[in-house]
Amino acid sequence: MQSAYKSSCFSSLGGLAVKPAWRQDASRREKKGTEVAEREISKSSGPVSPGEGAPHAANILGALALLIQDRVQARWQAELDLSPMAAAAMVQIEQEPGCSIELVAGRIGLSHSATVRVIDKLVERDLVAKDRARKDARAQSLKLTKAGKRLAQQLHAARNRVTDDLLTRLPPQQIEALGGAIGAILNCAVTNPDEAEITCRVCDETRCRPEICPIKVA
């Protein structure tokens, strides 16, 4: 998962702020989504002053983040017997077969020793296999077993069911507006590769390619 990362929300060329082509398209979608959202707010609740709107929006954004996290983690635990960090480790190994424990540790935000414990439990369940041919344990390569590959697909499906269910409650226009707003937040909030990898640690790559990811620039 090799990517270049932005140092700001825009790149500079000839003294002018210029966006890559794919990000220009995203900006058009975000602008359209913002206009839709503003019309919906106007119709449903009347004018909202900036002083009242921003704190309330920030608060309910936090509530939504916790709702999604709790529901996804509950599904992983109940259906697959996976902790959040075990799920994240499996996704990293799925995306980069042959990766090292060190790489997984950096991607999921755990210490090396804590990651070793997570990996060892996955190995005990025959979900992950280690390349034991190498003498340096820190450099052992990791790959998913057949059972691990099946479980990885199941963990993506469990996460997607949670978020898909939430979006089915909204009309298409609001879904478009929401996608534009979330993309804009991620685009400006995540500014370094380490944070980007941790933020995307359980992403379903079949749903978000580098050319449309608001964080990574191909």
C-alpha positions, -999 to +999 in steps of 0.1 A: +000+000+000+026+025-012+012+061-015+024+097-015+008+120+010-002+156+009+014+182+032-017+204+030-052+203+016-039+217-017-008+214-038+009+245-052+019+251-088+032+284-102+020+303-071-016+290-076-034+265-054-040+235-077-058+202-069-050+169-086-077+160-112-093+134-090-095+158-061-110+185-083-138+160-091-142+153-053-144+191-047-172+194-072-191+165-055-184+181-021-197+215-032-228+199-046-233+179-015-229+210+007-255+228-013-279+199-008-272+198+029-278+235+033-311+232+015-321+203+037-312+222+069-331+252+057-363+232+049-362+211+081-351+235+109-348+270+096-317+292+099-290+279+122-264+305+134-227+294+131-223+298+169-251+272+175-245+249+146-208+241+148-207+229+185-238+208+180-225+193+148-192+185+165-210+168+194-233+146+173-203+137+150-186+124+181-217+105+191-220+089+156-183+079+157-189+061+190-221+045+177-203+030+146-173+019+166-194+002+193-216-016+168-188-028+146-167-040+175-197-058+190-203-076+157-166-086+154-167-099+189-200-117+188-198-131+153-161-137+148-145-136+182-121-109+171-109-079+192-105-046+173-067-049+172-069-085+160-093-074+132-069-046+123-039-069+122-057-093+099-067-065+075-030-054+073-018-089+066-046-094+040-035-062+022+002-069+024+009-107+024+044-114+036+046-083+058+065-082+091+053-079+126+070-045+127+049-032+098+017-045+113+026-028+147+031+005+130-001+003+109-024-006+138-008+017+164+005-009+189+039-016+204+059-045+190+053-067+221+016-061+221+014-068+184+033-101+189+007-112+214-021-103+190-004-122+162+003-153+184-034-156+192-043-155+155-016-181+148-031-203+175-065-201+158-049-210+124-058-177+110-023-164+104+009-183+094+044-172+101+074-178+079+096-197+104+126-200+079+140-167+091+162-166+122+152-131+132+117-133+148+112-096+143+116-101+105+092-131+102+068-126+074+031-131+079+003-143+057-033-153+062-043-190+061-073-201+041-094-198+072-079-164+078-088-152+043-124-163+049-125-145+082-111-114+068-139-112+043-164-118+071-150-090+092-152-066+063-188-077+057-197-072+093-184-037+093-201-029+061-234-041+073-233-016+102-225+014+080-247+003+051-277+000+075-271+035+088-271+049+053-302+031+042-321+055+065-311+085+044-323+096+009-296+097-018-291+134-017-282+133+020-259+104+015-240+124-012-238+154+011-226+132+040-199+116+018-187+151+007-185+164+043-167+133+056-143+134+027-135+171+033-128+165+070-105+135+064-087+153+036-076+182+059-074+164+092-050+135+082-017+151+072+010+124+077+014+089+064+016+072+099-018+087+109-032+078+075-023+042+079-038+040+114-069+058+102-074+034+074-064+003+093-096-016+088-108-001+055-123-023+029-101-017-002-128-030-025-148+001-015-121+028-014-094+029-041-064+052-039-078+075-066-109+082-046-096+081-011-098+115+005-067+108+026-042+092+001-030+106-032-020+079-057 
